[in-house]
């Protein structure tokens, strides 16, 4: 099943309704399951979230994509080891490698944030003493 960017935006809009502040009588509802950060962004670069118990089709697709991203990171690390061992690597090859490593690191960081948030939702004692999720973060989400 392929989901178009417009369908992703529609789903994100529906999910965002659950994050708006609720007030009595406005129809806002509490959702019992934590929101999951998905391993892709909307067409305009915003993070995508999924509400649910983690057993649905989109959750399985997200699991598969995360697995693929982690596997690609492993493969790229092997390629980086080989390229860096080569004394004749060009600047262009090294820049290409750096771009690939940066992209994979961003993906792996997103997977870690998503999984960490889901673990903390199940066991809040995993937060550090200050109630933070392990510290401040810089950079963009995408």
C-alpha positions in Angstrom: 0.0 0.0 0.0 1.4 3.4 -1.0 0.4 6.5 0.8 0.5 9.8 -1.0 1.8 12.9 0.6 -1.7 14.4 0.6 -3.0 11.3 2.5 -0.1 11.7 5.0 -1.0 15.4 5.5 -4.6 14.4 6.1 -3.7 11.8 8.6 -1.4 14.2 10.4 -4.2 16.8 10.5 -6.5 14.2 12.1 -3.8 13.2 14.6 -3.0 16.9 15.4 -6.6 17.3 16.7 -5.7 15.0 19.6 -2.8 17.4 20.6 -4.8 20.6 20.7 -5.5 21.9 24.2 -8.8 20.5 25.4 -11.5 22.5 27.1 -14.9 21.4 28.3 -17.4 21.1 25.6 -15.1 21.4 22.6 -15.3 17.8 21.7 -11.6 17.2 22.5 -10.9 13.7 23.7 -8.1 12.0 25.5 -6.4 9.2 23.7 -5.2 6.3 25.9 -2.2 5.4 23.7 0.9 7.5 23.3 1.7 9.2 20.0 4.4 7.4 18.0 6.9 9.5 16.1 7.0 7.9 12.6 10.1 7.4 10.6 9.0 9.8 7.8 8.0 13.4 7.6 5.1 15.1 5.9 5.6 16.7 2.4 6.4 20.0 4.1 9.0 18.5 6.4 6.9 18.3 9.6 7.2 15.2 11.8 4.4 12.6 11.5 2.8 10.9 14.5 0.5 7.9 14.9 -2.0 7.3 17.6 -2.8 3.7 18.3 -1.8 0.6 20.3 1.0 -0.3 17.9 -0.6 -3.3 16.3 -2.1 -1.7 13.2 -1.0 -1.7 9.6 0.7 1.7 9.7 2.6 0.6 12.9 3.9 -2.4 11.0 4.9 -0.3 8.0 6.8 2.1 10.4 8.5 -0.9 12.1 9.6 -2.2 8.6 10.9 1.2 7.6 12.8 1.6 10.9 14.3 -1.8 10.4 15.3 -0.8 6.8 16.8 2.5 8.0 18.9 0.7 10.7 20.1 -1.9 8.2 21.1 0.8 5.8 23.0 2.5 8.5 24.9 -0.7 9.2 25.7 -1.1 5.5 26.9 2.5 5.3 29.2 2.1 8.3 30.8 -0.9 6.6 31.3 1.2 3.5 32.7 4.1 5.5 35.2 1.7 7.2 36.4 0.6 3.7 36.6 4.0 2.2 38.4 5.5 5.2 40.9 2.7 5.1 41.7 3.6 1.4 44.4 6.2 1.2 43.2 7.2 -2.3 39.7 8.4 -1.4 38.9 11.7 -3.1 37.4 14.7 -1.5 34.2 14.1 -3.5 33.9 10.5 -2.2 34.5 11.7 1.3 31.9 14.4 1.0 29.4 11.9 -0.4 30.2 9.5 2.5 29.7 12.4 5.0 26.3 13.2 3.5 25.2 9.6 3.6 26.4 9.2 7.2 24.6 12.4 8.2 21.4 11.2 6.7 21.6 7.8 8.3 22.5 9.4 11.7 19.4 11.6 11.4 17.3 8.5 10.7 18.8 6.5 13.5 18.4 9.4 16.0 14.7 9.6 15.0 14.2 5.9 15.5 15.9 6.2 18.9 13.7 9.1 19.9 10.5 7.3 18.8 11.4 4.1 20.6 12.6 6.0 23.7 9.3 7.9 23.9 7.3 4.7 23.6 9.4 3.1 26.4 9.0 6.1 28.7 5.2 5.9 28.0 5.2 2.4 29.4 7.7 3.0 32.2 8.1 6.7 33.2 10.9 5.8 35.6 13.2 5.7 32.5 13.2 9.6 32.5 16.2 11.2 34.1 15.9 12.8 37.6 14.7 16.1 36.2 11.9 14.5 34.2 13.6 15.1 30.9 14.1 12.7 28.1 17.8 12.6 28.4 18.8 16.2 27.8 18.3 19.0 25.4 18.5 18.5 21.7 19.6 20.6 18.9 19.0 20.4 15.2 15.9 19.8 13.2 13.6 16.8 13.2 13.6 16.0 9.5 
